[in-house]
């Protein structure tokens, strides 16, 4: 970075030089401000005496570090001076030859001193500033903030505190703008949750002692928690509350509640400097400069506009007319300030055949061909899989990376860490203790990439358009190195993001065939794509469930169901699948049990309250003969795709009436996938059952017909089914359709499973079964819970442990596969099985670690 800084100064690229100097200071300050041995954070959780002792110990450790790392402190101080000089030049919009010569000499000196800095510091990575990379702020916005703030601090010194990371860039510019207005201003930065650097604490005390003011600046706030944390830190360091003012650039959402009681200067989105660049005249001038053509008219269109609506780039669409009378649609999108925005040009130049035509980048905005919304891809077509794979391959070849930097980004949410955190939820409260020593290293190995590259990160179907029969990828430059980036350097991440866990299994298989990738990586990357970055929860439970099921079906393939043979009826929730990951997923133990039953001539079939489409999906993935869905209302045979409803026309009409009534109710969502029953849930806040009052109102409107319905309460929903059907009648119909002998095994964990037990030669309930099913006559309560209970039941049927004979033993797997299978099997035995599951995962992780690359 220091070498690039020298080059920018030699080329008179002052803005880029400032951005690089601010980034260099940020890296060193983060390094110097790390919490020694986490002692200060531990002090916050200790008692009074323990906290005092830990703070004293932390202080001593910091003093020792200052002695040991004096070169880094000195380098940082000199780099700060250069950064501030360049900030003043940016605000002045220029630098004299003499000043530039001095700055260049300073930059060279700093570059020559880099080899003498700690080796660990040389491995630290730049954090991208959201303000200038992702949010379309301009340096001019800091001038506007300074102009609004300056009258209140006239004649007083000001300490401008930047909240890192963006504050490392914004604070020096604000201070430079105040300086230009005649206000004495100095700059420090702070990171939430960390103490100030010693010299910065001294600067704060000096400004406060002189009756000065403190201004705190950062990105447009999201929750406001980071800003509030820094304000509290300043207060604990001696800054009076009356001296502190927030300088807040804002999106349209306004000021978050944690900041509402603080003095502040606001810069609403409508006043941001970028809007001056979006006038028709500015657009015409920019386009002419970029293309060399003459444009006579630019009309801003209302469609396609996203502005001030959240923490993302704006995009505006113009219809422009050339001097020759041609009309074009031009998209003007935020790209980033200075060199940060030129990433868009690099990507467009790397994959020109796959993206819309880019005219160029100017003043942080990229000008490109705009595609019609009607051309956006909506359906996953297997015939397109080679094109998606070709984009991923071309991008990887054109944008190689020196190394996989995500491996150094622990604590900054790289993809491998997100995947590890998700998997850790399967171990309950013990997941955190297991993650650092076991899961993190294991997942890092599973996500190992031999040829790293700069990935896209946003390859979903909604980012693709079909133009004259050819696919074009939009927003190819937006996600990587942005506030939304989930750091990864593996092209397989882009492939997995096209349609993660998609409904069309043929399309997903075609993707993997077009650009082969380890199934382990493909699964983990799909799950990360499906996770909401804010809540950490899955955005699509069914897609996540499909992704896991397909992986297990590939690694533990079924041998194919026999053409005939006894049925084994298996409930899904609480038996075949568990929901510890935040979505229902089949476990390796359950997969192996189903596979073993099929290998010995039985026909496993799901009998469930879930929808017909969900039963069909599981039959397709695992090659099952069929199933019963929606509490027995419909039977399905998979080989011929035959659907048999057990509802009378009157019952179907009654359910349709109830569905309409619930749709009209406030804050209630009706699941349209359920066609032979009604599934509804509370939509506001946390998902849950339909409130009793709302359900009673809807049922009352049905009159006496309500007696023909049965309510099945659930933790996250309410199901309503016809009273004339149950899992027993559904299973009997499935047995008739398949021509099967009497049902050999039925296993379930709730009262709704009892009717199917009467049809089975062996009726079982896992140890997690509820009291009703455990007390049902003729039911064997197993020692094991969940999938382990299914395996125990299968062993009784087979006469030996699942997988213990050559006929049903799974094929040997690699150490990496065995490690992930062990992790995914965390919930196979419920809470009681977690200790054993953790031990198995640790054992397989150790074996995987010894496997070496491959």
C-alpha positions, 0 to 999 in steps of 0.5 A: 500500500505504501508503494501505491501511495508514492505512485499516486503522489508522483502522478498527482492523484491526490484523492487516491493518495489520501484514500491510501494514506487513510487506509494505511493509518487505519490498518496500523491503528487497528493493530496497535489498538487490539485488546491485549490478551482481551484483558479489558473485555474480561474486566467488564465481566468480572467483579469490582476487585477482579475488574480493577486487577485485570485493568491494571494488568491490561495497562501494564501489558499495553505499556510493555507493548508500546516499548516493544512496538515503538517503531509502529507507533512512530510510523503511525504518527508520521503517517497521520501527519501525511494523511492530514496534509493530503486531506487538506489538499482534497478539501482545497481541490489541489496541492501546490508542486512544493507541497506535493514534493514534500508529501512524496518525500514523506511517503517514500520515507514511510515506505522505506520504514515498512520492513522495520515494522512488526511482521504481523502488521504486514499481514493485516488487511485493509477494511473498506470504508463503507462511506466511500465504497458502498454509500456514495458519499463524496469528500464534499459531504464532509465539507457540508457537515463542517460548514453546518457545525463550524458556527457552534464552535467558533473560537474553540479547538475541536477534536474530530473523532472518527469511528473506524473504519469509515471515520478513518477517512471522514474525520481527517476531511472534516478536520481539514474542512474546519481548518479551512473555515478558521476552526482549529481542529485535530483528528483521532479515531476510535473503534467500538469496544476498544480503549483509545490509544494512549496518545489519543487519550492525551489529545482528548484531555488537552482539547477538553482542558482548553474548553474545546468541543468534540465532534464524532463522525461515521457512516450513516448509522444503521442501529446506532450502536457503534456511534453510541459505544464511542460516545460512551467511551469518550465520556469515560475518557473525560469528554463532557456530554455537553461538548460532544456533537455527532456529525451524521450523514443520514439515509431516509430512515432518520436517526436511530433511537440510541442517538436521539438524545445526543447533540448532532448535526445532520446531513440528510440524504437529499443534501448529499453532494452526489445529487449535484452529479445527477442533474441532466446537465451533469449527466450529459457532460459526463457521458460526452467526456466518457464516450467522445459522443455528443448528447443533447438530452437526458431525461431521468426516469422514475423506474429503476431508481433506488436512492436513500432507501438503505445501506447500498448504492443508488441507481438512477436511469436516464433516457438519453438522446445522441446528436444523431437522434439515437435514444439509449437507456443509461444506468448511473450507479454508485461505484465508490470514490477514487480508486475504490470506484474503479473496481467497476471498470476492472470487473467490466474489463475482465468479463466484457462478454458477460456484463452490460456495456460500461461507458466508464466511471466518473466522480464515483458513478459508473455509467452503463447500458441499462437493461429492461426489467422484462428481461430479468431471469425468473426461472432456473433453466438447466440449459443455461447452467453452462453459461452461468458456469462460464461466467464464473470460470471467466471471472476467476481466470481474469481476476486472480488473487495472490492468496486467499485473504479470507483465511486471515479475516477471523472475526470479520465474517468471512464465508468460512466463519459464517458457515462455521457459526451456522454449523455450531448452532447444531450443538446448542449452547456448546457450539461456541466452545466447539467452534474455535478449536474444532469447527473453525479449523475444519470448515477452513479446510473444507473451504480451501481453494487452490486458485483464489480469485476476486469473486462476485458474491451476488450471482443469484438469478435476479442478477441476470438478464436475457438480452437477445437470447444471451445472458448478461450479469449485472451488479458484477462489481457491487458485492466484493469489497463492500459493506455487504461483502462476505469475504471469499476467494473461491469461484465455487462460492459464485457458482453456489450462489446462482440458485442455492437450494433451488427447487429444480434439482436438475438445474442444480445438478447441471451447475455442478456438472458444468463446473465441478466442485467439491460437494462439501464446499458447494453445500456450505456456500449454498447455506451461506448464500441463504443466510440473512446477513443481519439476523443470521437466520436462513432466508429460505428454510425449504431451500436450506433443507433441500441443499442439505438433503441433496448433499447427503443423497450424493454422499450417502446415495440410496440403492434405489427402492425395490419395486415392491416390499413392505412400507416403512412409514416415517414422520419427518419432523422430530424423526427424520429431520431436526431443526437445530440449524434454524431450518428442518434438515435430515441428518446423516444418521437418518439418511443412513437408516433410510438407505439401509431399509431400502437396501434390505427390500423395504420401502421407506415413505414419509408420512407427515403434516408437511405439504405435498410439494415438500413430500415430492421433493424428498421423494425426488432427492432420495428416490423414495416410492411416495409419501403421505402429506398434509396429515393424511389429506393426500397420498403421492406415488413418486414413480408415476407422479400420481396425486390422490386427494382423500378430501371430499369436494365439500371438505375441499370447499370448506378448507378453501373458505377458511383459507380466504377468511384467514388471508383477510385477517390482519397480520396472518400469512397463509402458506399457499403450498398447502392445498389439501389443508390450511397452514397459517401463522402470525406474520408480525414479529416472531413467526408463531401460531395464529392467535386464538381470537383470530382463529375463533373468528374465522371458524365462527364465520363457517358456522356449524361446518367448523365441526368438520375441521380439526386443529393441529397446533404447532410451535410456529404455525397452526394447521387445520385439516378435514376431520375425515382424514388422518395419517392412518387413512392417508397411509392406507391409501398409499399402501393401496396405490403402491400395492404394498403388503401390510405396513411393516414399520411406523415411527412418529413422535406426536399424537397425529402419528397415532392413527398410522400405528394401527396399520403397522406391524411395528409401531415405534416412538423415539425418546423425544415423543410426546406423552400422548404417543408414548402412552398409545397402546402397542407403541414401543418407546425407543431409548434413542431420540430423533434420527438415532431413534429411527436408526434404532427402529430400523435395527430392530426391523433389520436384525442388525445395526444400520450399516453393519452388513455389506448390503447396507454399509455406506461406501467409504468416504474421504476424511473431509466428507467424514468430517462434515457428515459428523458435524451435520449429525450433531442433532441426530440424538437430540440434546442427550446425544450432543456430547457424543456428537461433539466428540465424534466431530472433534475426532473426525476434525482431527483426522481431517487435519491430518489428511493434508491438501487434496 
